[in-house]
């Protein structure tokens, strides 16, 4: 992959996405950070993180069963098992409860490296990895990047995430970098409207105030 990274630099008009899986049985947070650090080292256009999800009838499901992993207990494979699935209101990650001992936002980076996160904590790790890698630190927003690539990608998937404020913020930044002020203002307004409507995104902005700057 490192060798291919050098190759893709020669063809920077190509949109390059990499997929990574988190949450294998007994995987420690430190091992997940190895994945996160490697994804950011590659500096490709998009890093899709997924939570390891055993499907019935597969060898992996049997292995999870033998290890007593509680992901084998549910019948469905929607938002509960895969927080990357489009939620009706764009509320991804752990569904918070008062008094829950779950680290959120950048606090997840303070988790002990030898910790094997439970499923609720894993969802927050997934959320933070995706948000920081793909939105806040996307290389196409940096000097020398190609914002048109990330804009094209986000526009192609935006219909599935109509209530995702982070996507509206990223599109606002991308269009502004491209000099398309009117389109940037439209997405900034959508971001502002979503913040007014959604307690969930108000909390996320408290955790990641950089989203405000991203939308400008």
Secondary structure, DSSP 8 states (H G I E B T S, - for coil): -HHHHHHHHTTTTS--EEEEEE--TT--HHHHHHHHHHHHHHT-SEEEEEE----TTSHHHHHHHHTT-GGGS-S--STTT-TTS--TT---S----TT-----GGGGGGS-TT----HHHHHHHHHHHHHIIIIIT-GGGSTT--HHHHHHHHHHHGGG-TT-HHHHHHHHHHHHHTT-HHHHHHHHHHHHHHHHH-HHHHHHHHH-THHHHHT-
